């Protein structure tokens, strides 16, 4: 069955993760995605292994798992657009494309005649998405943007990791390249909005997305916590900044995640835990009180959770 975007052709001049994640999402939705790769080596991530996909005999192929994770469902063509012939091939593809996605440095495609003003002249209906580290203009526009750097600059690492006063405390990055992935997601949304605009007006658009903007936007609740208090939120480990109890607890034979999302759920947890008095204790009855008295309540909950096994708790709580 064809997807909702099966009428669209996407030219993918991106590499590594943020751009390819965006174009993979478009491919998943049915678009025909043509990926332009460097002859001889292709996308850098083809070499980002091990692990590699194995052949029928169990031997490593040249297809890195990293590359395969973000290039599903695409067609691929090797074109060297630093040459006149390569530029001619890409420009011909552009004339028949609905969307172009690129993540070169600011101005990097201009010398090849593949920047937005140049290609829009031949295809004014084109939706052209540029992904960079810090956007097309501004004081950091010419800086390279890597996911790890952006996680630090955006404040993400300031709220990720164990509390500073505990063993292992300090800033942590996410286990995946989360700012790359979110930028790809935001770019996909922007492309579909631009396509809706084109349906009404006949005109394409130039989309400017970047890792830093996406990462700052992704801070979401933490941003507002700061704006309404003037106090920078700190790392909380596996606990939640705004909800208590909502974290990992050790039980008798392992660990479990206890996520109490509202006062009613807290009362039910108290009943299961054999501590109904907590639900009517003025320090704990409402979530706002539980957050304010976190350091009193959490050790009490931890002591109770530790008395029973994981399966016992899961059966009781479900």
C-alpha positions in Angstrom: 0.0 0.0 0.0 1.4 3.4 -1.0 2.0 6.0 1.7 0.5 9.5 2.0 3.6 11.1 0.4 3.9 8.6 -2.5 3.3 11.4 -4.9 6.5 13.2 -3.8 10.1 13.0 -4.9 12.8 14.0 -2.3 16.4 14.7 -3.3 18.6 13.9 -0.3 21.9 15.7 -0.3 22.4 15.1 3.5 24.7 12.8 5.3 25.4 11.5 8.8 22.2 11.6 10.9 20.0 14.7 11.2 19.3 15.1 7.5 19.1 11.3 6.7 16.7 10.9 9.7 14.4 13.5 8.2 14.5 11.9 4.7 14.0 8.4 6.1 10.8 9.6 7.8 9.7 11.0 4.4 10.5 7.7 2.8 8.6 5.8 5.5 5.6 8.0 4.6 5.9 6.9 1.0 8.0 9.5 -0.7 10.6 8.5 -3.3 13.9 9.5 -1.8 17.0 9.7 -4.0 20.1 9.9 -1.9 23.2 11.5 -3.5 26.4 9.9 -2.2 30.1 10.5 -2.8 31.5 8.1 -5.3 33.8 5.5 -3.8 33.0 6.1 -0.1 29.4 7.2 0.1 27.9 8.7 3.2 30.4 8.9 6.1 28.4 6.6 8.2 28.8 3.7 5.9 32.2 3.3 7.6 30.9 4.0 11.2 31.3 0.4 12.4 31.4 -2.2 13.7 28.8 -3.5 13.9 28.2 -4.2 10.3 25.4 -6.1 8.6 26.4 -9.7 7.9 26.0 -11.6 4.7 24.5 -15.1 4.3 27.7 -16.6 5.4 27.9 -14.6 8.6 30.7 -12.3 7.4 30.7 -8.6 7.8 29.6 -6.6 4.8 30.5 -3.0 4.2 27.1 -1.8 5.5 27.4 -0.3 9.0 24.5 -0.6 11.3 24.7 3.2 11.8 24.1 3.9 8.1 21.3 1.4 7.9 19.5 2.9 10.9 18.8 6.2 9.0 18.7 5.4 5.3 15.9 2.9 5.1 13.7 2.9 2.0 15.9 5.2 -0.1 17.3 5.0 -3.6 21.0 5.8 -3.8 23.1 7.3 -6.6 26.8 8.1 -6.6 27.4 11.6 -8.0 30.4 13.8 -7.6 28.7 17.3 -7.7 32.1 19.0 -7.4 32.4 18.3 -11.1 30.5 20.0 -13.9 28.9 16.7 -15.0 27.9 15.9 -11.5 26.3 19.3 -11.0 24.4 18.9 -14.2 23.0 15.5 -13.0 21.9 17.0 -9.7 20.3 20.0 -11.2 18.3 17.8 -13.6 17.1 15.8 -10.6 16.2 19.1 -8.8 14.0 20.2 -11.6 11.8 17.1 -11.0 12.0 17.1 -7.2 9.4 18.3 -4.7 11.8 18.5 -1.8 15.6 18.9 -1.3 17.3 18.3 2.0 20.9 19.2 2.7 23.1 19.7 5.7 26.2 21.3 4.4 27.9 24.2 6.2 26.4 27.6 5.5 27.0 28.6 1.9 28.7 25.2 1.2 26.6 24.4 -1.9 26.7 27.9 -3.4 29.9 27.3 -5.3 28.3 24.3 -7.0 25.2 26.2 -8.0 23.1 24.0 -5.7 22.1 26.7 -3.1 18.5 27.6 -2.7 18.4 30.8 -4.9 20.1 28.9 -7.8 17.9 25.8 -7.8 14.7 27.7 -7.0 15.2 29.6 -10.2 14.7 26.4 -12.2 12.0 24.9 -9.8 10.1 27.6 -7.9 7.8 24.9 -6.4 10.8 23.2 -4.6 10.8 22.9 -0.8 14.4 23.3 0.1 15.5 22.4 3.7 18.9 23.3 5.1 20.1 21.7 8.3 23.1 23.2 10.1 24.5 23.4 13.6 23.5 27.0 14.4 21.3 28.3 11.5 22.0 30.3 8.4 22.9 33.5 10.2 24.0 34.7 13.6 27.3 34.7 15.5 27.8 30.9 15.4 26.5 30.3 11.8 30.0 29.4 10.5 30.7 26.9 13.4 30.4 23.2 13.0 27.6 21.7 15.0 28.0 18.2 16.5 25.3 16.5 18.5 27.6 16.1 21.6 28.5 19.8 21.5 24.9 20.9 21.1 23.8 18.7 24.0 26.2 20.6 26.2 25.5 24.1 24.9 21.7 23.8 24.9 21.6 22.9 28.6 20.5 19.3 28.0 23.5 17.9 29.9 22.8 20.3 32.8 19.6 18.3 33.6 20.8 14.9 32.5 22.8 12.6 34.9 23.0 11.9 38.6 22.8 14.7 41.1 26.2 16.4 41.6 26.3 15.5 45.3 25.9 11.7 44.7 28.4 9.2 43.4 28.6 9.4 39.6 27.1 12.9 39.6 27.9 15.3 36.8 26.8 16.1 33.3 25.8 13.3 31.0 24.9 13.2 27.3 22.0 11.1 26.1 22.8 7.6 25.0 21.7 8.5 21.5 22.4 11.5 19.3 19.1 13.1 20.5 19.6 16.6 19.0 20.3 15.2 15.6 17.2 13.0 15.8 15.0 15.9 17.0 16.3 18.2 14.4 15.4 15.6 11.8 11.9 15.4 13.2 11.4 19.2 13.3 12.7 19.4 9.7 10.2 16.8 8.6 7.3 18.8 10.2 8.6 22.0 8.6 8.7 20.3 5.2 5.2 19.1 5.4 4.0 22.6 6.5 5.9 24.1 3.5 4.3 21.5 1.2 0.8 22.5 2.5 1.8 26.2 1.8 2.8 25.1 -1.8 -0.5 23.4 -2.3 -2.3 26.7 -1.6 0.1 29.1 -3.4 2.2 27.1 -5.8 5.4 28.5 -4.3 8.1 26.5 -2.6 10.0 27.7 0.5 13.5 27.6 2.0 13.5 26.0 5.5 16.3 26.9 7.9 16.5 24.4 10.8 19.5 23.8 13.1 20.6 21.5 15.9 20.9 24.3 18.5 17.4 25.7 18.0 16.0 22.2 18.1 17.8 21.3 21.3 16.8 24.5 23.1 13.1 23.9 22.0 13.4 20.3 23.2 14.2 21.5 26.7 10.5 22.3 27.0 9.5 21.9 30.6 13.0 22.7 31.9 12.9 26.0 30.0 9.6 27.0 31.7 10.8 25.8 35.1 13.7 28.3 34.7 11.5 31.1 33.2 8.9 31.0 36.0 11.5 30.7 38.9 14.7 32.3 37.6 16.5 29.3 38.9 18.3 26.9 36.6 17.0 23.3 37.0 19.6 20.9 38.2 20.3 17.2 37.4 17.9 14.8 39.2 19.3 11.4 38.1 16.4 9.0 37.5 13.9 11.2 39.4 11.5 13.7 37.9 11.8 17.5 38.4 8.1 18.1 38.8 6.5 14.8 40.0 7.1 12.7 43.1 7.5 9.7 43.4 8.5 9.3 39.8 11.9 7.5 39.6 13.8 4.2 39.8 13.7 2.4 43.1 15.6 -0.7 44.2 13.4 -3.6 45.2 14.3 -6.9 46.9 15.6 -8.5 43.7 16.3 -5.7 41.2 14.9 -2.4 40.3 11.5 -1.0 39.1 10.3 2.3 37.8 7.6 3.8 40.0 5.7 6.5 38.0 3.0 8.2 40.1 1.4 10.7 37.8 -1.4 12.2 40.0 -2.8 12.3 43.5 -5.3 9.5 42.8 -2.5 7.2 41.7 -0.5 8.1 44.8 -3.4 7.1 47.0 -3.6 3.8 45.2 0.1 3.2 45.5 -0.1 4.0 49.3 -2.8 1.3 49.6 -0.8 -1.3 47.7 2.3 -0.4 49.8 0.4 -0.8 53.0 0.9 2.9 53.9 -2.5 4.5 53.5 -1.6 7.2 56.0 0.7 8.8 53.5 -2.2 9.6 51.2 -3.8 11.9 53.9 -0.5 13.3 55.3 -0.6 17.0 54.5 3.1 16.8 53.5 2.3 14.2 50.8 -1.4 14.4 49.8 -0.9 16.7 46.8 1.9 16.4 44.2 3.0 20.0 45.0 3.4 18.9 48.6 5.3 15.8 47.6 7.7 17.8 45.5 8.4 20.2 48.3 8.9 17.3 50.7 10.7 15.1 48.3 13.7 14.5 50.6 11.3 13.2 53.3 9.0 11.1 51.1 11.5 9.4 48.8 13.5 7.6 51.5 10.2 6.3 53.0 9.1 5.0 49.6 12.5 3.5 49.0 12.4 1.6 52.3 9.0 0.1 51.5 9.8 -0.8 47.9 12.9 -2.6 49.0 10.9 -5.1 51.1 9.2 -6.9 48.1 10.3 -8.4 44.9 10.0 -7.0 41.4 7.3 -9.5 40.2 5.3 -8.9 43.4 5.3 -5.1 42.9 4.4 -5.3 39.2 1.5 -7.7 39.8 0.2 -5.5 42.6 0.6 -2.2 40.8 -0.9 -3.4 37.6 
